[in-house]
Amino acid sequence: MSAAAELSTPLPADWRDFLALTKPRVMSLVVFTGLCGMLAADVPAHPVIGFTAILCIALGAGAAAALNMWYEADLDARMKRTARRPIPAGRMDRQAALHFGVGLACFSVILMELAVNRVAAAVLAVSILFYVLVYTIWLKRRTPQNIVIGGAAGAFPPVIGWAAATGDVTLLPVLLFLLIFLWTPPHFWALSLFVRSDYAAAGVPMLPVVAGERTTRQHILLYTLPMGASAIAPWPLGLAGAFYGIVASAFSLVFVGIAVQVWRNRATEPAAMKPEKRLFAFSILYLFALFGALVADRMWLA
């Protein structure tokens, strides 16, 4: 059966399909950075309020992912990497995904407002709307800068976590936002280099499709340098101690080193793009390591 036929005659969905709509693996990083933002805050959050805030961040991230899959079902059907998702695989009706995503989004923001505070709820609402309206609907199909501007959506969780604990937003969460914002393009461009054919088949104007591999590799290195600077910045600014500063400096140097290898690589076949795959994998470890080190530094080593 063709992908188009599957989209028009969905089979009954079960709980695993609704869970898949929330992109659990992506959500894990969102929840982790949100939790770290809350634990690094100047004011400790009450355990119940903290748990509720993290639950709301997870639900909000899942809602944004579900709405992304609802809107991009046609693109997903044309890409090998995403063709088995619930909607293109024919296991779920698009309308069900839309209702699920909207309901989850509204519930997460309302619960954050009622149980935590208004600032955290407002930032959560902005992050969901930014991901769905700005990145998914406006930018994704129109410009190779989609992941640059749209990356702001994934940078909000530590700000939300901090606001949940303190009720405000200060310099440190802004720097954490900047770190993830600058980290997102190298992370996703590394992925897009070795799945370029998928994006080309779907008609998505990712940078490797529009500008080519060489330009993409240059851009990866260009974004990695200010990303490293923003990662280290909390240390000289007195917002984090030496432990975080050493970890951030060491991991950022490794990141830059791999980015240089990517820049020097001239491979055009996915099988030969080992530096790109190494950078993509390391970029995930990089965020986990830096945010974990920040929490350890501020909670136990201060």
C-alpha positions as CSV (number, residue, x, y, z in Angstrom):
1,M,0.0,0.0,0.0
2,S,1.3,3.5,-0.8
3,A,2.1,6.1,1.8
4,A,-0.7,8.2,0.5
5,A,-3.2,5.4,0.9
6,E,-2.0,4.7,4.4
7,L,-2.5,8.3,5.3
8,S,-6.1,8.2,4.1
9,T,-7.1,5.0,5.8
10,P,-5.5,4.9,9.3
11,L,-5.6,1.8,11.5
12,P,-6.7,2.1,15.1
13,A,-3.9,3.7,17.2
14,D,-2.9,2.5,20.6
15,W,-1.0,4.1,23.5
16,R,2.4,3.4,21.9
17,D,1.5,5.5,18.9
18,F,0.4,8.4,21.1
19,L,3.7,8.1,23.0
20,A,5.6,8.0,19.8
21,L,4.0,11.4,18.8
22,T,5.7,13.0,21.8
23,K,9.2,12.0,20.5
24,P,10.4,10.5,23.8
25,R,14.1,10.5,23.0
26,V,14.0,14.2,22.2
27,M,11.9,14.9,25.2
28,S,14.5,13.3,27.5
29,L,17.0,16.0,26.6
30,V,14.4,18.7,27.0
31,V,13.4,17.4,30.5
32,F,17.0,17.1,31.5
33,T,17.9,20.7,30.6
34,G,14.7,21.9,32.2
35,L,15.5,20.0,35.4
36,C,19.1,21.3,35.5
37,G,17.8,24.9,35.0
38,M,15.6,24.4,38.0
39,L,18.3,22.7,40.2
40,A,20.8,25.4,39.4
41,A,18.5,28.2,40.4
42,D,19.3,30.5,43.3
43,V,16.1,29.5,45.1
44,P,15.4,25.7,45.7
45,A,12.1,24.6,44.4
46,H,9.6,22.8,46.7
47,P,9.7,19.1,45.6
48,V,6.0,19.0,44.7
49,I,6.3,22.2,42.7
50,G,9.5,21.0,41.1
51,F,8.0,17.7,40.1
52,T,4.9,19.5,38.6
53,A,7.1,21.9,36.7
54,I,9.1,19.1,35.1
55,L,5.9,17.2,34.3
56,C,4.6,20.4,32.6
57,I,7.8,20.8,30.6
58,A,7.6,17.1,29.5
59,L,4.0,17.5,28.5
60,G,4.6,20.8,26.7
61,A,7.5,19.2,24.7
62,G,5.4,16.2,23.9
63,A,2.6,18.5,22.7
64,A,4.9,20.5,20.4
65,A,6.3,17.2,19.0
66,A,2.8,15.9,18.3
67,L,1.7,19.1,16.6
68,N,5.0,18.9,14.5
69,M,4.1,15.4,13.4
70,W,0.5,16.4,12.6
71,Y,1.7,19.3,10.4
72,E,4.6,17.4,8.7
73,A,2.8,14.1,8.0
74,D,3.3,14.6,4.3
75,L,7.1,15.2,4.7
76,D,7.5,12.3,7.1
77,A,5.9,10.0,4.5
78,R,8.6,10.9,2.0
79,M,11.6,10.4,4.3
80,K,13.0,6.9,5.2
81,R,14.0,8.1,8.7
82,T,10.4,9.1,9.6
83,A,8.2,7.0,7.3
84,R,7.3,4.6,10.2
85,R,5.9,7.3,12.4
86,P,2.2,6.8,13.4
87,I,0.6,9.1,10.9
88,P,2.6,8.3,7.7
89,A,2.6,4.6,8.6
90,G,-1.2,4.7,8.7
91,R,-1.7,3.9,12.3
92,M,-3.2,7.2,13.3
93,D,-5.5,9.8,11.8
94,R,-4.0,13.3,11.5
95,Q,-7.1,14.8,13.3
96,A,-6.4,12.6,16.4
97,A,-2.8,13.8,16.5
98,L,-4.0,17.5,16.3
99,H,-6.5,17.1,19.1
100,F,-3.9,15.2,21.2
101,G,-1.3,17.9,20.7
102,V,-3.6,20.9,21.3
103,G,-5.1,19.2,24.4
104,L,-1.7,18.4,25.8
105,A,-0.3,21.9,25.2
106,C,-3.3,23.6,26.9
107,F,-3.2,21.3,29.8
108,S,0.6,21.7,30.4
109,V,0.4,25.5,30.3
110,I,-2.7,25.7,32.5
111,L,-1.2,23.3,35.1
112,M,2.0,25.3,35.1
113,E,0.1,28.5,35.7
114,L,-2.1,27.1,38.5
115,A,0.5,24.9,40.3
116,V,3.8,26.7,39.7
117,N,3.8,30.3,38.6
118,R,2.8,32.7,35.8
119,V,6.3,33.4,34.5
120,A,7.1,29.7,34.0
121,A,3.7,29.2,32.3
122,A,4.3,32.1,30.0
123,V,7.7,30.9,28.9
124,L,6.3,27.4,28.4
125,A,3.5,28.7,26.2
126,V,6.0,30.8,24.1
127,S,8.2,27.8,23.6
128,I,5.3,25.6,22.3
129,L,4.0,28.3,20.1
130,F,7.5,29.1,18.8
131,Y,8.2,25.5,17.9
132,V,4.8,24.9,16.2
133,L,4.1,28.3,14.5
134,V,7.5,29.8,13.8
135,Y,9.7,26.7,13.2
136,T,7.3,24.0,12.0
137,I,4.7,26.0,10.0
138,W,6.6,29.1,9.0
139,L,10.4,28.3,8.7
140,K,10.8,24.6,8.1
141,R,9.7,24.5,4.4
142,R,10.8,28.0,3.5
143,T,14.4,28.7,4.4
144,P,17.7,26.9,5.1
145,Q,17.9,29.0,8.3
146,N,15.0,27.1,9.7
147,I,17.1,25.3,12.3
148,V,19.0,28.5,13.2
149,I,15.9,30.6,14.1
150,G,13.8,27.6,15.1
151,G,16.5,26.4,17.5
152,A,15.2,28.9,20.0
153,A,12.3,26.6,20.7
154,G,14.5,23.9,22.2
155,A,16.5,26.5,24.2
156,F,13.6,27.5,26.5
157,P,13.6,24.5,28.9
158,P,16.3,25.7,31.3
159,V,14.7,29.1,31.4
160,I,11.4,27.5,32.3
161,G,13.0,25.4,35.0
162,W,14.7,28.4,36.5
163,A,11.5,30.5,36.4
164,A,9.6,27.6,38.0
165,A,12.0,27.8,41.0
166,T,12.5,31.6,41.2
167,G,9.6,33.2,39.5
168,D,11.9,35.3,37.4
169,V,14.6,35.1,34.7
170,T,18.2,36.3,35.3
171,L,21.5,36.2,33.4
172,L,22.4,32.6,34.0
173,P,19.3,31.1,32.4
174,V,19.7,33.5,29.5
175,L,23.2,32.2,29.0
176,L,21.9,28.6,29.1
177,F,19.3,29.6,26.5
178,L,22.1,31.1,24.3
179,L,24.2,27.9,24.7
180,I,21.4,25.6,23.4
181,F,20.5,28.1,20.7
182,L,24.0,28.1,19.3
183,W,24.4,24.3,19.9
184,T,21.3,23.5,17.8
185,P,22.7,24.3,14.3
186,P,25.9,22.3,14.5
187,H,23.9,19.4,16.1
188,F,21.2,19.3,13.4
189,W,23.5,20.2,10.5
190,A,25.8,17.3,11.4
191,L,22.7,15.0,11.2
192,S,21.5,16.6,8.0
193,L,24.8,16.0,6.2
194,F,24.4,12.2,6.4
195,V,20.6,12.1,5.8
196,R,20.8,14.8,3.1
197,S,19.0,12.6,0.5
198,D,16.0,12.2,2.9
199,Y,15.6,16.0,3.2
200,A,16.1,16.5,-0.6
201,A,13.4,13.8,-1.3
202,A,11.0,15.6,1.0
203,G,11.7,19.0,-0.4
204,V,12.9,20.4,3.0
205,P,15.5,23.3,2.3
206,M,18.0,22.2,4.9
207,L,21.4,23.8,4.5
208,P,23.2,20.8,2.8
209,V,20.4,20.5,0.3
210,V,20.4,24.2,-0.6
211,A,24.0,25.3,-0.2
212,G,25.9,22.0,-0.3
213,E,28.1,20.0,2.0
214,R,31.1,22.3,2.0
215,T,29.1,25.4,3.1
216,T,27.3,23.4,5.7
217,R,30.6,22.2,7.2
218,Q,31.9,25.8,7.3
219,H,28.7,26.9,9.1
220,I,29.1,24.1,11.6
221,L,32.5,25.3,12.6
222,L,31.4,29.0,12.6
223,Y,28.6,28.3,15.1
224,T,30.7,26.0,17.2
225,L,33.1,28.8,18.2
226,P,30.5,31.2,19.8
227,M,28.7,28.1,21.3
228,G,31.9,27.2,23.1
229,A,32.3,30.8,24.3
230,S,28.7,30.9,25.6
231,A,29.3,27.6,27.4
232,I,32.3,28.9,29.2
233,A,30.9,32.3,30.0
234,P,29.2,31.5,33.3
235,W,32.6,30.8,34.8
236,P,34.4,34.2,34.3
237,L,31.2,36.0,35.0
238,G,31.1,34.4,38.5
239,L,27.9,32.5,37.8
240,A,29.6,29.1,38.1
241,G,32.7,27.8,39.7
242,A,35.9,26.2,38.6
243,F,34.5,22.7,38.3
244,Y,32.0,23.8,35.7
245,G,34.5,26.0,34.0
246,I,37.0,23.2,33.5
247,V,34.3,20.8,32.3
248,A,32.9,23.3,29.9
249,S,36.3,24.3,28.6
250,A,37.4,20.7,28.1
251,F,34.2,19.5,26.3
252,S,34.1,22.7,24.2
253,L,37.6,22.1,23.0
254,V,36.7,18.6,22.0
255,F,33.6,19.9,20.2
256,V,35.7,22.4,18.3
257,G,38.2,19.7,17.5
258,I,35.6,17.5,15.9
259,A,34.0,20.4,14.1
260,V,37.4,21.1,12.6
261,Q,37.5,17.5,11.4
262,V,34.0,18.0,9.9
263,W,35.2,21.2,8.2
264,R,38.2,19.4,6.7
265,N,36.2,16.4,5.5
266,R,35.2,16.4,1.8
267,A,33.2,13.2,1.8
268,T,29.9,13.2,-0.1
269,E,28.7,9.7,0.8
270,P,27.1,9.0,4.2
271,A,29.4,6.0,4.8
272,A,32.5,8.3,4.7
273,M,31.0,11.0,7.0
274,K,32.5,9.6,10.2
275,P,33.4,13.0,11.7
276,E,29.8,14.2,11.1
277,K,28.4,11.2,12.8
278,R,30.9,11.5,15.6
279,L,30.0,15.2,16.1
280,F,26.2,14.4,16.1
281,A,26.7,11.8,18.9
282,F,29.2,13.9,20.9
283,S,26.9,17.0,20.7
284,I,24.3,15.1,22.8
285,L,26.9,14.0,25.3
286,Y,28.1,17.6,25.4
287,L,24.8,19.1,26.6
288,F,24.3,16.4,29.2
289,A,27.9,16.9,30.5
290,L,27.7,20.7,30.7
291,F,24.3,20.9,32.4
292,G,25.2,18.1,34.8
293,A,28.4,19.8,35.7
294,L,26.6,23.1,36.2
295,V,24.2,21.5,38.7
296,A,27.0,19.8,40.5
297,D,28.9,23.0,40.7
298,R,26.1,25.2,42.0
299,M,24.5,22.6,44.3
300,W,27.4,20.8,45.9
301,L,30.7,22.5,45.1
302,A,29.7,26.2,45.6
